[in-house]
Amino acid sequence: MTTFRRRVAEWRSPSLRQGTLWVPQWFPKTAVVCGSREVAMAFPHLQQPSFLLASLKADSINKPFAQRCQDLVKVIEDFPAKELHAIFPWLVESIFGSLDGVLLGWNLRCLQGRMSPVEYSIAMEFLDPGGPMMKLVYKLQAEDYKFDFPVSYLPGPVKASIQERVLPDSPLYHNKVQFPPTGGLGLNLALNPFEYYMFFFALSLITQKPLPGALHIRTSDCAYFILVDRYLSWFLPTEGSVLPPLSSSPGGPSPSPAPRTPAMPFASYGLHHTSLLKRHVSHQTSVNADPASHEIWRSETLLQVFVEMWLHHYSLEMYQKMQSPHAKESFTPTEEHVLVVRLLLKHLHAFSNSLKPEQVSPSTHSHATSPLEEFKRAAVPRFVQQKLYLFLQHCFGHWPLDASFRAVLEMWLSYLQPWRYAPEKPAPSSDCQPRAVSERWAPFVQENLLMYTKLFVGFLSRALRTDLVSPKNALMVFRVAKVFAQPNLAEMIQKGEQLFLEPELVIPHRQHRLFTAPPFTGSFLSSWPPVITDTSFKVKSHVYSLEGQDCKYTPMFGPEVRTLVLRLAQLITQAKQTAKSISDQCGESTPGRPFLSWLGFYSTDTNGCYPANDLDEMGQDSVRKTDEYLEKALEYLCQMFRLSEAQLAQLTLALGTTQDENGKKQLPDCIVGEDGLILTPLGRYQIINGLRRFDIEYQGDLELQPIRSYEIASLVRMLFRLSSAINQRFAGRMAALCARADFLGSFCRYHLMEPGLAGRRLLSPVAQGSAASRARGPRLSLRFLGSYRTLLSLLLAFFVASLFCVGPLTCALLLVLGYLLYAVAMTLLTERNKLHQL
């Protein structure tokens, strides 16, 4: 028996049951003369729950992980809820970490089965929905224990609302807010054990920062991600009903905690109707009053906690303020956060689509329907839609313009396609054409109109600012175009826009907000609004609830968005040409060129490089993929917005995408000003997107150009001082030699005169005007001796000569003689070219 189990056996010894005092072995015997009452009063820390907690804390430091979990399982099985409730907050924090992120806990976000198989399997078994930890939760739930959760760690809008004494719209917070007594610190929520556990579990995704070495961990393989999937499958089942809690109590778990009347009156969230406020406060006992709701209270709580902790970081008022360019971000989600939210959305679609066919239509809604089926129908529109929309709006507007946006994009596309997670699978078409979206999904499209239209416009604005030559960016454009080009989807969106733009004839103006008014009870079952059959009213209510009454709607198929689509089509065409040009440039270089260039046979000037995208890193296959993605994206956009080939050709020519005679791209669009070339807005746009570029060349003194990576810095500086001293001392003699008209003068001019200024292309008018003032006389340059390749070539020559028994002095004389012959030949060729130019 282990030490801990021995302590457990001693704890539950008969002496305790007989009322005598149990004293640990390490306690001094002289102190046992007092009675049990005196010792308990003098040493309150020796009470049973405190000692149990202290023992577990000590074991968490001294024992290995597997042994600690075995001991915890034994404690959960043997101890009653009265003794377990004191260790529950500590245990939850030790698993998921502290809310301030200081304590890491079990680090479930980095725990993987292939890296730590033993710890992974033990943690997953312990935290499984049917495992020991959940058994502890249900044990405490049956006794109606409450645990304080600080409001300061809730998402920003919820925290601000509660601190202003305004009740949030989610039933999750109703009857749970506890105001501190006089002199107390902070507000708290009184949560039941299941809520307390799920709050910590959900918030650990946000509060716990990953370790530096966890950047390359795949999120879908981590214990946290898999636990989320298990909890969703258990509490939001797509088949059957929610499994009953595993509790040893004869009465089973109790319902949600009894309502509490707050010490201060709350105003209703978003409404200011006095009668509704009074009814809410005076009818708090109706929370979960329907016994049928007990069947799904855990499912409802789980969904609300996940949505609140992961999505409710932006309110409508905050979103409107964030439209200002000077607004500071309050919360920035991570890529891992977005991937977990996508998992939630995919499962919610499967959960909602598991409704029986006869219960899908709202007209069949009745009290005869089971609570779980009712919850499936209401889960997405009631709890998810508004918060997800604001979350996506923030991501579209503030996420960096890089490939990591793919996670946000796929989350959005997953929500837009609930038909992908429907149980029925249509037979694939034989002609490989995409399947048409069934008319069954028209209500979903119409009631989520802004998710399709407003966010599509937001994606267009992002795509117009990204480098579409990059394969990753091209893939994102392709993915969006492919989803929206599904047959019948564009028509459904157009129908939804027509319903929203219909003039209001008999619909009162205030009903837009009342349709989506928040309920005033703890469960949605008792407050689900009556069936609304007016489709136009549904669409208008959806738009007004997400954007406010003063929103200005831009139709997706209107002229403004069509102009943006045309611009995107132009950029796609230009990006295809740019990718082809880069591919041609890469094809011109042979595999041996880099080595020959390093040895000095090719120029190492990097002015002609084009590092604006990741094509060079992935090679020709990447160019092919980019071309395929852009070609199909352009095809899908033309299908959606009915663009003709003539329109594309005309706009492409208007932007000047034709190539010059050499097949190279033209310079960016610019005008000539007093100080040189000035980029136009189109030119800036072309440079940002990598469509055109300037040929950047070094225009200064070649002796003073920055030291290259292939040069020895100290040797270059020393050679520069030596050559400068020689030039200063012999400047007159070198000028006289170069002025001679015979062969010696030509030979000296070839070596001492800088040929660059006369032959180099100066792009700036200012540089052209001042080129004459920078003319330099003859001078000696020794900088080439500071190059690694020059020194390596000399060493290689001496090494080869030694193989043929040629001494160093003889080899040096041969090299000098060979160079003289080369210089004579080059001098004669240079003079002949000058004669032909004259």
PyMOL commands that set and color helices and strands:
alter all, ss='L'
color gray80, all
select helices_A, chain A and resi 3-11+14-17+29-33+36-42+44-46+48-62+65-78+81-84+88-96+117-127+132-141+151-153+156-163+171-173+193-207+212-214+219-221+223-235+274-282+284-286+291-295+297-311+316-321+335-353+357-359+362-364+371-398+405-416+418-421+439-447+449-463+471-484+489-501+511-515+524-526+535-547+559-588+593-599+615-618+620-641+645-654+681-688+702-704+713-729+731-739+743-752+756-759+765-769+772-774+783-786+788-803+808-837
alter helices_A, ss='H'
color red, helices_A
select strands_A, chain A and resi 147-150+177-178+188-191+670-673+676-679
alter strands_A, ss='S'
color yellow, strands_A
deselect
rebuild
show_as cartoon
